[in-house]
């Protein structure tokens, strides 16, 4: 408790740590780490994928550009340290209701489909994460179809 008060005053006076906005138990870090994992299955998180990730996070969590960059850095670090998806999905299960978990899966599909196709590895990760988030196979497939269909109607954006 005392540490949280100390951090609050440090943030108000500009003396807080750069990553103080996103604690390890922040559900936004968990969601972003899953997105980072999906984004980096095929290659590093650079260029268009990083921009797509930033746009998804900014829109979902109403963040400034600086906070989005901070969240991405926290997520990259969390993904690098993770041995599996359980820590992230367990935190999301405790924090989010069904609609929130469905939004996370939708964001994951958008990230996976950013390059225009879904690889076998991406599909497998989506299946495992959705299962851990108690998202039914039907909902997972429906969300995938919505994302794919939405991209084709928007001219690939």
Buried (B, 14 or more C-beta within 10 A) or exposed (E): EEEEEEBEEEEEEEEBEEBEBBEEEBBBBBBBBBBBBBBBBBEEBEEEBBEBBBEBBBEBBEBEEEBBBBBBBBBBBBBEEBEEBEBBBEBBBEBBEEEBBBBBBBBBBBBBBBBEEBEEEBEEBBBEBBBBBEBEEEBBEBBBEEBBEBBEEEEEE
